[in-house]
Amino acid sequence: IIWPLPNASTRLASLLSSDADIIWEDNSENILKARKNPALRVREYVGSGVSAIVFNTKKPPLDDTRVRRALRYAINMQNFAAGISEGLRKPAIDPYGPGSFVRCADPKPLHYDLAKAKELLKGYGKPIKLKFMVTAEPRGRAVGQIFQEFWKAAGAAITLDEVDQTTFVTKSFQRDFEIGGWRIIDLADPGPQMYADFHTGSGVNIAEYSNPQLDRLLEAARATADQTARSEDYCKIAQILNQEVPWIWTLQNAYFSIAKVQLMGVHKQYSDVVDVSEAWWEK
């Protein structure tokens, strides 16, 4: 029986009361509690892909690379990871993640540097006032508020535009936002998503970012089956994106399930899929 339980507290309570045998979980507090409970087992899978902040690069002042770079420099991603996931998800430095075949020695990420952020915004020379579209629920609001404080410290005034999930997706595809969010999901090959998200003219390129050099690299990576060559191209792509900042990579994708310790034979978890097709109870 599959039982939809959107509330995190209800999910864990159902497991502890034996109404459920295994639950998918993304609530950090529940995961940490379960790790301390000898009657429960936490399974974790760190995949490819990342969650991210997206800038609409066609809307001033986000059409200026200095502003986008400043907003990235203003973020202490280690503190963000600790605050939003209690360290369970790690900061990302490229769009690929540990589960990807792409391994970049140095994707040239921008790291937290508040002085540089302020310097770049001073060089831009105009007040920075932007809206950050977030989902109107506790997690979306919390993410928005954390980034809002980071950017305020650098001198950027950010207001939150809280919308429901359906409106969030609709406005993203309509490019009706200034700052928003998106995710590169856990796939075996980064190619389809990278091309869709960053190639000039793609219907899924919600940042409306365009770079001819990046387009050529995306096309080259699609045209060969040589994994080494593809990985090199994707690392060059990561370097460009890290310097031009149409997106900010936030945290690596990590997925969790919690089960009674007696539940055996649960397959390795991939993404959000919890496979109990061959599971059994150990007496």
NUKOL-288928 format. One record per residue: z, x, y of N, C-alpha, C in turn. Coordinates in Angstrom, 3 decimals. Each point is the difference from the previous one (the first is absolute). Layout:
BEGIN
LOTI        nw        nu        nv       caw       cau       cav        cw        cu        cv
LOTI         Z         X         Y         Z         X         Y         Z         X         Y
...
***
This chain:
BEGIN
LOTI        nw        nu        nv       caw       cau       cav        cw        cu        cv
LOTI     0.000     0.850    -1.188     0.000    -0.850     1.188     0.000     0.886     1.238
LOTI    -0.934    -0.229     0.904    -0.042     0.701     1.284     0.610    -0.917     1.045
LOTI     0.955     0.531     0.724     0.783    -0.823     0.921    -0.108     0.590     1.404
LOTI    -0.741    -0.629     0.900    -0.120     0.524     1.363     1.326    -0.121     0.760
LOTI     0.500     1.151     0.459     1.244     0.027     0.775    -0.217     0.903     1.219
LOTI    -0.446    -0.549     1.110    -0.302     0.835     1.171     1.225     0.603     0.669
LOTI     1.174    -0.589    -0.203     1.206     0.501     0.647     0.614     1.128    -0.823
LOTI     0.217     1.167     0.635     0.484     1.183    -0.716     1.381    -0.215    -0.609
LOTI     0.899    -0.630     0.728     1.354    -0.230    -0.514    -0.029    -0.906    -1.221
LOTI    -0.860    -1.007     0.034    -0.119    -0.921    -1.124    -0.560     0.707    -1.224
LOTI    -0.963     0.925     0.220    -0.585     0.730    -1.126     1.069     0.801    -0.744
LOTI     0.770     0.787     0.737     1.013     0.824    -0.658     1.076    -0.866    -0.645
LOTI     0.382    -1.067     0.660     1.011    -0.901    -0.570    -0.484    -0.611    -1.301
LOTI    -1.285    -0.333    -0.068    -0.549    -0.597    -1.224     0.045     0.989    -1.152
LOTI    -0.184     1.289     0.312     0.059     1.026    -1.037     1.431     0.200    -0.472
LOTI     0.931     0.051     0.924     1.409     0.223    -0.348     0.597    -1.171    -0.763
LOTI    -0.528    -1.202     0.262     0.515    -1.189    -0.691    -0.744    -0.283    -1.301
LOTI    -0.961     0.865    -0.331    -0.820    -0.131    -1.218    -0.993    -1.154     0.062
LOTI    -0.241    -0.552     1.178    -1.081    -0.979     0.133    -1.361     0.685    -0.076
LOTI    -0.033     1.310     0.323    -1.223     0.786    -0.101     0.298     1.263    -0.784
LOTI    -1.029     0.548    -0.667     0.164     1.222    -0.779    -0.516     1.225     0.746
LOTI    -0.994    -0.189     0.862    -0.576     1.094     0.755    -0.545    -0.574     1.302
LOTI     0.132     0.741     1.077    -0.508    -0.458     1.282    -0.809     1.119     0.672
LOTI    -1.046    -0.386     0.671    -0.679     0.905     0.938     0.878     0.066     1.242
LOTI     0.108     1.181     0.607     0.904     0.121     1.133    -0.557     0.932     1.070
LOTI     0.175    -0.375     1.267    -0.365     0.875     1.108     1.113     0.084     1.041
LOTI     1.147    -0.580    -0.318     1.129     0.043     0.912     0.837     1.242    -0.297
LOTI     0.101     0.902     0.989     0.667     1.295    -0.226     1.454    -0.171    -0.404
LOTI     0.693    -0.933     0.637     1.419    -0.204    -0.306     0.187    -0.405    -1.458
LOTI    -0.850    -0.908    -0.488     0.098    -0.434    -1.394    -0.291     1.141    -0.972
LOTI    -1.007     0.813     0.333    -0.372     1.115    -0.877     1.138     1.006    -0.095
LOTI     0.602     0.332     1.118     1.098     0.961    -0.006     1.228    -0.551    -0.736
LOTI     0.266    -1.298     0.169     1.096    -0.619    -0.747    -0.267     0.066    -1.499
LOTI    -1.230    -0.300    -0.387    -0.349    -0.019    -1.419     0.116     1.384    -0.631
LOTI    -0.331     1.035     0.757     0.092     1.360    -0.530     1.441     0.377    -0.349
LOTI     0.959    -0.633     0.653     1.413     0.291    -0.249     0.594    -0.895    -1.083
LOTI    -0.786    -0.955    -0.487     0.495    -0.968    -0.982    -0.454     0.436    -1.396
LOTI     0.919     0.399    -0.885    -0.391     0.489    -1.330    -0.650    -1.063    -0.871
LOTI     0.118    -1.258     0.385    -0.617    -1.071    -0.787    -1.470    -0.215     0.363
LOTI    -0.465     0.716     1.020    -1.365    -0.203     0.477    -0.796     1.303    -0.056
LOTI    -1.307    -0.126    -0.116    -0.898     1.159     0.050    -1.040    -0.226     1.094
LOTI    -0.147     0.980     0.885    -1.008    -0.064     1.062    -1.204     0.832    -0.424
LOTI    -1.157    -0.596     0.017    -1.245     0.728    -0.256    -0.746     0.167     1.318
LOTI    -0.514     1.201     0.208    -0.663     0.325     1.264    -1.384     0.577    -0.268
LOTI    -0.938    -0.384     0.831    -1.346     0.571    -0.079    -0.458     0.341     1.414
LOTI    -0.344     1.261     0.227    -0.553     0.430     1.280    -1.501     0.181    -0.196
LOTI    -0.770    -0.800     0.689    -1.434     0.003    -0.213    -0.769     0.718     1.080
LOTI    -1.269    -0.340     0.103    -0.827     0.510     1.079     0.084    -0.973     1.177
LOTI    -0.555     0.419     1.134    -0.029    -0.873     1.164     1.278     0.045     0.816
LOTI    -0.041    -0.704     1.119     1.102     0.030     0.969     0.052    -1.322     0.755
LOTI     1.116    -0.236     0.662     0.047    -1.027     1.033    -0.270     0.697     1.330
LOTI    -0.443    -0.768     0.995    -0.455     0.652     1.227     0.102    -0.917     1.205
LOTI     0.006     0.637     1.171    -0.154    -0.670     1.278    -1.451     0.174     0.431
LOTI    -0.610    -1.046     0.510    -1.414     0.054     0.397    -0.125    -0.230     1.500
LOTI    -0.803     0.839     0.659    -0.297    -0.153     1.416    -1.403    -0.582     0.168
LOTI    -0.140    -0.975     0.876    -1.328    -0.515     0.357    -0.601     0.974     1.006
LOTI    -0.870     0.881    -0.473    -0.489     1.106     0.821    -1.009    -0.428     1.061
LOTI    -0.355    -1.274     0.037    -0.906    -0.494     1.032     0.745    -0.571     1.198
LOTI     1.310    -0.139    -0.121     0.781    -0.618     1.080     0.784     1.065     0.758
LOTI    -0.261     0.128     1.300     0.774     0.955     0.805     1.484    -0.368    -0.025
LOTI     0.889     0.962     0.010    -0.230     1.441     0.074    -0.191     0.663    -1.366
LOTI    -0.122    -0.792    -1.059    -0.106     0.560    -1.344    -1.378     0.576    -0.291
LOTI    -0.926    -0.147     0.942    -1.289     0.655    -0.125     0.079     1.472     0.386
LOTI     1.157     0.435     0.490     0.222     1.382     0.409     0.819     0.716    -1.071
LOTI    -0.563     1.066    -0.547     0.670     0.727    -1.080     1.361     0.523     0.423
LOTI     0.149     0.361     1.289     1.287     0.507     0.473     1.104    -1.024    -0.210
LOTI    -0.307    -1.263     0.239     1.012    -1.046    -0.151     0.352    -0.192    -1.464
LOTI    -1.008    -0.041    -0.855     0.266    -0.181    -1.427     0.803     1.177    -0.556
LOTI    -0.360     1.199     0.396     0.747     1.175    -0.456     1.444    -0.044     0.513
LOTI     0.158    -0.415     1.235     1.352    -0.095     0.565     0.854    -0.977    -0.785
LOTI    -0.577    -1.141    -0.377     0.761    -0.996    -0.741     0.378     0.518    -1.394
LOTI    -0.857     0.849    -0.571     0.361     0.609    -1.290     1.097     1.044     0.177
LOTI    -0.127     0.856     1.009     1.015     1.022     0.243     1.375    -0.622     0.257
LOTI     0.022    -1.211     0.527     1.270    -0.641     0.371     0.784    -0.510    -1.200
LOTI    -0.608    -0.009    -1.178     0.639    -0.602    -1.178     0.674     1.056    -0.868
LOTI     1.284    -0.168    -0.224     0.730     0.812    -0.966    -0.097    -0.710    -1.351
LOTI    -0.988     0.412    -0.807    -0.282    -0.737    -1.226     1.110     0.143    -1.038
LOTI     0.709     1.121     0.021     1.126     0.151    -0.926     1.069    -1.043     0.310
LOTI     0.283    -0.185     1.284     0.991    -1.006     0.394    -0.492    -1.406    -0.313
LOTI    -1.302    -0.225     0.174    -0.560    -1.312    -0.328     0.160    -0.289    -1.489
LOTI    -0.322     0.981    -0.853     0.123    -0.188    -1.450     1.444    -0.286    -0.392
LOTI     0.918     0.703     0.629     1.415    -0.224    -0.301     0.454    -1.371     0.459
LOTI    -0.495    -0.444     1.149     0.448    -1.266     0.554    -0.598    -1.212    -0.675
LOTI    -1.279     0.084    -0.377    -0.677    -1.195    -0.516     0.049    -0.082    -1.526
LOTI     0.128     1.156    -0.687    -0.001    -0.038    -1.469     1.153     0.790    -0.597
LOTI     0.933     0.441     0.849     1.143     0.800    -0.440    -0.454     1.214    -0.812
LOTI    -1.160     0.539     0.375    -0.515     1.209    -0.633    -0.710    -0.209    -1.313
LOTI    -0.134    -1.236    -0.467    -0.662    -0.245    -1.283    -1.505     0.251     0.076
LOTI    -0.575    -0.237     1.165    -1.415     0.316     0.219    -0.085     1.192     0.937
LOTI    -0.901     0.920    -0.306    -0.083     1.261     0.733    -1.079    -0.074     1.085
LOTI     0.197     0.752     1.089    -1.028     0.049     1.046    -1.324     0.522    -0.542
LOTI    -1.085    -0.561     0.483    -1.345     0.401    -0.418    -0.605     0.926     1.039
LOTI    -0.785     0.986    -0.448    -0.688     0.904     0.915    -1.515    -0.111    -0.111
LOTI    -0.468    -0.821    -0.925    -1.429    -0.282    -0.126    -0.124    -1.374    -0.657
LOTI    -1.215    -0.556    -0.106    -0.125    -1.361    -0.535    -0.023    -0.091    -1.511
LOTI     0.205     1.094    -0.721    -0.257     0.011    -1.439     1.247    -0.177    -0.865
LOTI     1.072     0.691     0.289     1.228    -0.183    -0.754     0.043     0.793    -1.294
LOTI     1.192     0.137    -0.601     0.189     0.814    -1.205    -0.795    -0.487    -1.213
LOTI    -0.328    -1.289    -0.045    -0.708    -0.532    -1.157    -1.493     0.220     0.034
LOTI    -0.516     0.617     1.038    -1.440     0.205     0.146    -0.432     1.343    -0.572
LOTI    -1.274     0.091    -0.424    -0.531     1.294    -0.437    -0.252     0.917     1.201
LOTI     0.001    -0.539     1.196    -0.208     0.806     1.206     1.297     0.715     0.351
LOTI    -0.061     1.327     0.061     1.159     0.811     0.346    -0.394     0.907     1.160
LOTI     0.572    -0.244     1.158    -0.353     0.761     1.198     1.073     1.042     0.290
LOTI    -0.412     1.270     0.050     0.963     1.062     0.289     0.584    -0.164     1.396
LOTI    -0.853    -0.346     0.963     0.480    -0.206     1.364    -0.880    -1.025     0.700
LOTI     0.392    -1.272    -0.044    -0.782    -1.034     0.692     0.222    -0.009     1.517
LOTI     0.752     0.979     0.503     0.248     0.171     1.438     0.622    -1.249     0.643
LOTI     1.107    -0.472    -0.544     0.655    -1.172     0.580     0.681     0.337     1.319
LOTI     0.152    -0.988     0.852     0.806     0.141     1.204     1.430    -0.388    -0.360
LOTI     0.947     0.832     0.386     1.405    -0.265    -0.304     0.745    -0.382     1.282
LOTI     1.174    -0.513    -0.186     0.820    -0.472     1.124     0.200     1.089     1.050
LOTI    -0.380    -0.316     1.216     0.183     0.929     1.124     0.023    -0.845     1.271
LOTI     1.189    -0.416     0.392     0.137    -0.917     1.132    -0.505     0.631     1.293
LOTI     0.215     1.304     0.166    -0.465     0.671     1.218    -1.525    -0.068     0.113
LOTI    -0.692     0.214    -1.123    -1.462    -0.094     0.015    -0.447    -1.426     0.289
LOTI     0.698    -0.966    -0.570    -0.337    -1.401     0.244     0.086    -0.314     1.492
LOTI     1.078     0.397     0.625     0.170    -0.255     1.430    -1.055     0.736     0.823
LOTI    -0.317     1.220    -0.390    -0.988     0.799     0.722    -1.381    -0.669    -0.054
LOTI    -0.378    -0.483    -1.176    -1.301    -0.646    -0.147    -0.077    -1.294     0.804
LOTI     1.067    -0.786    -0.013    -0.003    -1.243     0.773    -0.004     0.290     1.496
LOTI     0.656     1.071     0.404    -0.032     0.406     1.407    -1.415     0.403     0.389
LOTI    -0.685     0.719    -0.900    -1.373     0.404     0.261    -0.952    -1.175     0.089
LOTI     0.294    -1.054    -0.763    -0.826    -1.210     0.077     0.109    -0.620     1.385
LOTI     1.189     0.000     0.559     0.173    -0.341     1.400     0.102    -1.464     0.359
LOTI     0.061    -0.872    -0.992     0.122    -1.430     0.278     1.128    -0.573    -0.856
LOTI     0.628    -1.089     0.437     1.050    -0.617    -0.820    -0.555    -0.484    -1.339
LOTI     0.777     0.171    -1.044    -0.391    -0.437    -1.337     0.761    -1.279    -0.337
LOTI    -0.732    -1.114    -0.056     0.584    -1.286    -0.370    -0.873    -0.606    -1.089
LOTI     0.579    -0.174    -1.177    -0.768    -0.451    -1.153     0.774    -1.034    -0.803
LOTI    -0.755    -0.789    -0.793     0.605    -0.954    -0.923    -0.164     0.505    -1.433
LOTI     1.076    -0.102    -0.749     0.025     0.414    -1.401     0.119    -1.258    -0.848
LOTI    -1.055    -0.326    -0.741    -0.006    -1.191    -0.844     0.749     0.293    -1.307
LOTI     1.023    -0.813    -0.278     0.793     0.146    -1.221     0.146    -1.372    -0.646
LOTI     0.358     0.001    -1.276     0.235    -1.271    -0.680     1.357    -0.568     0.419
LOTI     0.052    -1.312     0.162     1.208    -0.674     0.500     0.987    -0.247    -1.132
LOTI     0.491     1.081    -0.570     1.038    -0.061    -1.035     0.854     1.252     0.154
LOTI     1.165     0.053    -0.651     0.938     1.092     0.287    -0.585     1.398    -0.109
LOTI    -0.781     0.263    -1.046    -0.518     1.356    -0.158    -1.008     0.353     1.081
LOTI    -0.933    -0.912     0.268    -0.983     0.257     1.047     0.660     0.215     1.346
LOTI     1.003    -0.810     0.270     0.722     0.112     1.276     0.740     1.340     0.071
LOTI     0.605     0.421    -1.106     0.740     1.262    -0.015    -0.925     1.187     0.234
LOTI    -1.160    -0.002    -0.660    -0.979     1.068     0.212    -0.406     0.048     1.472
LOTI    -0.305    -1.175     0.555    -0.405    -0.063     1.396     1.059     0.536     0.941
LOTI     1.232    -0.354    -0.244     1.082     0.421     0.887     0.249     1.505    -0.067
LOTI    -0.136     0.581    -1.198     0.199     1.448    -0.134    -1.074     0.761     0.775
LOTI    -1.258    -0.384    -0.200    -1.085     0.677     0.721     0.088    -0.264     1.501
LOTI     0.404    -1.184     0.347     0.172    -0.347     1.412     0.954     0.980     0.678
LOTI     1.100     0.348    -0.665     0.974     0.932     0.560    -0.560     1.424     0.066
LOTI    -0.717     0.426    -1.038    -0.628     1.325     0.032    -0.927     0.115     1.218
LOTI    -0.834    -1.016     0.180    -1.004     0.070     1.070     0.627    -0.155     1.381
LOTI     1.069    -0.758     0.077     0.715    -0.132     1.269     0.533     1.353     0.452
LOTI     0.500     0.792    -0.941     0.534     1.316     0.340    -1.064     0.923     0.572
LOTI    -1.258    -0.245    -0.373    -1.100     0.829     0.518    -0.553    -0.534     1.314
LOTI     0.423    -1.211     0.383    -0.463    -0.577     1.259    -1.023    -1.100    -0.143
LOTI    -0.176    -0.516    -1.230    -0.959    -1.088    -0.238     0.755    -1.315    -0.180
LOTI    -0.420    -1.032     0.721     0.634    -1.318    -0.083    -0.756    -0.843    -1.026
LOTI     0.672    -0.329    -1.085    -0.627    -0.734    -1.098     0.719    -1.332    -0.200
LOTI    -0.747    -1.089    -0.008     0.568    -1.304    -0.326    -0.490    -0.415    -1.384
LOTI     0.819    -0.763    -0.702    -0.354    -0.434    -1.347    -0.705    -1.343     0.036
LOTI    -1.098    -0.099    -0.722    -0.747    -1.238    -0.174     0.250    -0.468    -1.432
LOTI     0.951    -0.903    -0.185     0.396    -0.430    -1.342    -0.854    -1.178    -0.455
LOTI    -0.686     0.174    -1.138    -0.898    -1.032    -0.522     0.248    -0.171    -1.495
LOTI    -0.438    -1.126    -0.557     0.123    -0.189    -1.448    -1.047     0.850    -0.717
LOTI     0.152     0.139    -1.316    -0.849     0.905    -0.777    -1.479    -0.368     0.097
LOTI    -0.313    -1.287    -0.081    -1.398    -0.426     0.071    -0.610     0.345     1.354
LOTI     0.745    -0.262     1.057    -0.478     0.327     1.340    -0.152     1.504     0.167
LOTI     0.902     0.765    -0.592    -0.064     1.461     0.078    -1.330     0.506    -0.560
LOTI    -0.371    -0.479    -1.176    -1.249     0.440    -0.630    -1.205    -0.473     0.818
LOTI     0.043    -1.259     0.433    -1.114    -0.545     0.770    -0.225     0.777     1.287
LOTI     1.069     0.242     0.750    -0.123     0.724     1.257    -0.438     1.449    -0.233
LOTI     0.410     0.580    -1.116    -0.421     1.365    -0.309    -1.512     0.067    -0.178
LOTI    -0.550    -0.913    -0.803    -1.445     0.029    -0.241    -0.806    -0.427     1.229
LOTI     0.625    -0.765     0.872    -0.661    -0.376     1.255     0.163     1.080     1.071
LOTI     0.733     1.067    -0.324     0.304     1.076     0.945     0.734    -0.540     1.221
LOTI     0.781    -1.037    -0.219     0.742    -0.644     1.086     1.430     0.529     0.027
LOTI     0.144     1.295     0.189     1.313     0.634     0.050    -0.163     1.333     0.706
LOTI     1.120     0.583     0.398    -0.001     1.351     0.568     0.566     1.002    -1.007
LOTI     1.226    -0.262    -0.469     0.585     0.788    -1.082     0.343    -0.966    -1.127
LOTI    -0.347     0.366    -1.204     0.293    -0.846    -1.158     0.399     0.856    -1.186
LOTI    -0.164    -0.533    -1.176     0.353     0.733    -1.211    -0.971    -0.305    -1.118
LOTI    -0.093     0.898    -0.970    -0.874    -0.208    -1.160     0.489     0.888    -1.115
LOTI    -0.644    -0.039    -1.123     0.411     0.822    -1.135    -1.214     0.470    -0.769
LOTI     0.060     1.235    -0.476    -0.947     0.493    -0.994     0.688    -0.156    -1.346
LOTI    -0.538    -0.864    -0.835     0.696    -0.363    -1.237    -0.197     1.066    -1.076
LOTI     0.745    -0.134    -1.058     0.004     0.959    -1.101    -1.237    -0.211    -0.875
LOTI    -0.986     0.893     0.149    -1.198    -0.030    -0.828    -0.248     1.386    -0.581
LOTI    -0.725     0.056    -1.114    -0.290     1.282    -0.636    -0.899     0.871     0.866
LOTI    -0.845    -0.638     0.809    -0.959     0.728     0.830     0.155    -0.460     1.442
LOTI     0.191     0.920     0.950     0.165    -0.408     1.396    -1.300    -0.407     0.672
LOTI    -1.135     0.303    -0.638    -1.293    -0.184     0.642    -0.275    -1.372     0.593
LOTI     0.123    -1.073    -0.783    -0.349    -1.324     0.543     0.803    -0.373     1.238
LOTI     1.309     0.267    -0.024     0.819    -0.383     1.149    -0.244     0.903     1.200
LOTI    -0.150     1.300    -0.216    -0.231     0.907     1.117    -1.308    -0.345     0.713
LOTI    -1.026    -0.287    -0.768    -1.294    -0.357     0.598     0.124    -1.324     0.759
LOTI     0.654    -0.962    -0.616     0.137    -1.318     0.634     0.838     0.061     1.265
LOTI     1.068     0.806    -0.020     0.942     0.017     1.117    -0.453     0.863     1.173
LOTI    -0.870     1.009    -0.260    -0.265     0.978     1.052    -1.467     0.258     0.313
LOTI    -0.924    -0.509    -0.810    -1.413     0.241     0.310    -0.438    -0.885     1.163
LOTI    -0.799     0.567     0.887    -0.494    -0.746     1.158    -0.707    -1.279    -0.439
LOTI     0.393    -1.107     0.606    -0.675    -1.270    -0.251     0.499    -0.771    -1.196
LOTI     0.925     0.558    -0.775     0.532    -0.726    -1.157     0.747    -1.245     0.458
LOTI    -0.185    -1.081    -0.726     0.690    -1.239     0.338     1.501     0.082    -0.162
LOTI     0.483     0.997    -0.749     1.428     0.155    -0.242     0.602     1.076     0.920
LOTI    -0.832     0.622     0.803     0.466     1.033     0.929     0.669    -0.684     1.190
LOTI     1.233    -0.463    -0.214     0.662    -0.820     1.019     0.408     0.813     1.217
LOTI     0.087     1.330    -0.137     0.295     0.848     1.158    -1.236     0.181     0.876
LOTI    -1.172    -0.383    -0.518    -1.285     0.203     0.682    -0.198     1.465     0.374
LOTI     0.456     0.866    -0.876    -0.118     1.439     0.208    -1.392     0.453    -0.392
LOTI    -0.556     0.950     0.743    -1.334     0.513    -0.288    -0.054     1.489     0.266
LOTI    -0.438     0.741    -1.012    -0.134     1.441     0.120    -1.147     0.435    -0.915
LOTI    -1.122     0.480     0.559    -1.163     0.374    -0.828     0.317     1.054    -1.053
LOTI     0.844     0.984     0.336     0.362     1.027    -0.975     0.753    -0.615    -1.168
LOTI     0.919    -0.907     0.313     0.757    -0.678    -1.057    -0.928    -0.844    -0.862
LOTI    -0.960    -0.690     0.623    -0.962    -0.812    -0.751    -0.760     0.857    -1.011
LOTI    -0.431     1.188     0.424    -0.755     0.886    -0.903     0.864     0.448    -1.177
LOTI     1.263     0.291     0.264     0.896     0.399    -1.082     0.256    -1.151    -0.973
LOTI     0.184    -1.207     0.535     0.199    -1.170    -0.863    -1.220    -0.245    -0.874
LOTI    -1.186     0.174     0.575    -1.236    -0.212    -0.758    -0.182     1.084    -1.053
LOTI     0.344     1.245     0.345    -0.123     1.097    -0.954     0.946    -0.189    -1.174
LOTI     1.215    -0.443     0.276     0.983    -0.195    -1.066    -0.421    -1.100    -0.967
LOTI    -0.758    -0.965     0.499    -0.496    -1.085    -0.867    -1.215     0.417    -0.818
LOTI    -0.666     1.071     0.420    -1.294     0.355    -0.592     0.108     1.019    -1.130
LOTI     1.219     0.466    -0.300     0.164     0.983    -1.062     1.095    -0.429    -0.970
LOTI    -0.153     0.463    -1.253     1.042    -0.254    -1.005     0.903     1.214    -0.169
LOTI    -0.258     1.057     0.767     0.806     1.218    -0.085     1.346    -0.249     0.682
LOTI     1.065    -0.087    -0.807     1.310    -0.340     0.541     0.525     1.065     0.958
LOTI    -0.321     1.263    -0.261     0.454     1.057     0.898    -0.650    -0.135     1.364
LOTI    -1.304    -0.236     0.003    -0.720    -0.173     1.263     0.473    -1.243     0.733
LOTI     0.240    -1.056    -0.747     0.470    -1.237     0.614     1.376     0.203     0.620
LOTI     0.878     0.672    -0.728     1.336     0.249     0.520    -0.066     0.818     1.285
LOTI    -0.878     0.997     0.046    -0.164     0.809     1.214    -0.466    -0.859     1.164
LOTI    -0.949    -0.896    -0.262    -0.487    -0.892     1.058     1.114    -0.916     0.498
LOTI     0.767    -0.556    -0.945     1.058    -0.917     0.405     1.107     0.719     0.767
LOTI     0.235     1.278    -0.310     1.000     0.749     0.764    -0.494     0.288     1.412
LOTI    -1.295     0.264     0.150    -0.572     0.158     1.345     0.103    -1.310     0.774
LOTI    -0.211    -1.112    -0.696     0.133    -1.328     0.619     1.437    -0.207     0.484
LOTI     0.965     0.364    -0.845     1.406    -0.158     0.383     0.327     0.817     1.243
LOTI    -0.545     1.208     0.082     0.256     0.843     1.166    -0.526    -0.641     1.277
LOTI    -1.210    -0.556    -0.072    -0.573    -0.663     1.178     0.846    -1.201     0.408
LOTI     0.360    -0.823    -0.980     0.779    -1.201     0.297     1.381     0.361     0.539
LOTI     0.589     1.075    -0.511     1.316     0.414     0.487    -0.064     0.494     1.440
LOTI    -1.121     0.554     0.398    -0.129     0.501     1.362    -0.425    -1.091     0.979
LOTI    -0.806    -0.949    -0.455    -0.502    -1.040     0.904     0.847    -1.269    -0.034
LOTI     0.756    -0.192    -1.049     1.036    -1.029    -0.116    -0.485    -1.439     0.263
LOTI    -1.036    -0.460    -0.707    -0.273    -1.434     0.073     1.041    -0.800    -0.782
LOTI     0.556     0.646    -1.036     1.118    -0.543    -0.773     1.136     1.013     0.021
LOTI     1.220    -0.479    -0.171     1.151     0.866    -0.267     0.468    -0.303    -1.419
LOTI    -0.049     1.008    -0.876     0.552    -0.190    -1.347     1.515    -0.060     0.137
LOTI     0.614    -0.985    -0.613     1.453    -0.098     0.088     0.651     0.463    -1.307
LOTI     0.002    -0.834    -1.042     0.701     0.352    -1.236    -0.926    -0.078    -1.207
LOTI     0.280     0.854    -0.984    -0.732    -0.045    -1.258     0.287    -1.316    -0.723
LOTI    -0.948    -0.451    -0.789     0.201    -1.199    -0.802     0.922     0.302    -1.182
LOTI     1.051    -0.764    -0.125     0.909     0.116    -1.137     0.352    -1.408    -0.472
LOTI     0.094    -0.173    -1.317     0.203    -1.326    -0.589     1.170     0.067    -0.978
LOTI     0.765    -1.087    -0.054     1.225    -0.008    -0.795     0.131    -1.299    -0.793
LOTI     0.613     0.120    -1.169     0.463    -1.171    -0.739     1.405     0.294    -0.497
LOTI     0.756    -1.068    -0.232     1.375     0.128    -0.498     0.128    -0.908    -1.219
LOTI     0.577     0.532    -1.058     0.147    -0.788    -1.232     1.356     0.256    -0.632
LOTI     0.378    -0.890    -0.896     1.168     0.247    -0.826    -0.265     1.254    -0.843
LOTI     1.018     0.809    -0.192    -0.182     1.276    -0.670    -0.460    -0.178    -1.446
LOTI     0.281    -1.164    -0.589    -0.401    -0.240    -1.396    -1.491    -0.329    -0.143
LOTI    -0.672    -0.257     1.117    -1.420    -0.364    -0.076    -0.825     1.267    -0.165
LOTI    -0.608     0.148    -1.155    -0.752     1.207    -0.332    -1.502    -0.315    -0.073
LOTI    -0.803     1.070    -0.017    -1.437    -0.164    -0.195    -0.754    -0.505     1.213
LOTI     0.611     0.103     1.173    -0.703    -0.406     1.222    -1.001     1.103     0.351
LOTI    -1.248    -0.372     0.164    -1.030     0.993     0.297     0.242     0.649     1.358
LOTI    -0.555     1.209     0.171     0.069     0.660     1.298    -0.558    -0.927     1.064
LOTI     0.730    -0.116     1.084    -0.391    -0.920     1.064    -1.069     0.621     0.875
LOTI    -1.082    -0.725     0.225    -1.029     0.405     0.943    -0.049    -1.015     1.125
LOTI     0.104     0.496     1.224     0.011    -0.876     1.171     1.065    -1.077    -0.191
LOTI    -0.376    -1.254     0.229     0.966    -1.094    -0.097    -0.014    -0.672    -1.374
LOTI    -0.673     0.608    -0.975    -0.145    -0.622    -1.317     1.160     0.395    -0.906
LOTI     0.765    -0.983    -0.433     1.085     0.219    -0.956    -0.461    -0.575    -1.336
LOTI    -0.302     0.892    -0.952    -0.596    -0.392    -1.278     1.076    -0.024    -1.085
LOTI     0.327    -1.196    -0.474     1.003    -0.146    -1.065    -0.643    -0.555    -1.275
LOTI    -1.311     0.207    -0.141    -0.722    -0.592    -1.133     0.484     0.547    -1.344
LOTI     0.563     1.209    -0.023     0.478     0.580    -1.264     1.505     0.326     0.068
LOTI     0.692    -0.657     0.909     1.430     0.281     0.166     0.818    -0.689    -1.092
LOTI     1.175     0.580    -0.252     0.908    -0.609    -0.975     1.449     0.267     0.413
LOTI     0.891    -0.777    -0.599     1.427     0.165     0.264     0.614     0.936    -1.019
LOTI     0.748     0.959     0.485     0.716     0.900    -0.894     1.439    -0.509    -0.133
LOTI     0.405    -0.291    -1.186     1.350    -0.553    -0.228     1.069     1.069     0.165
***
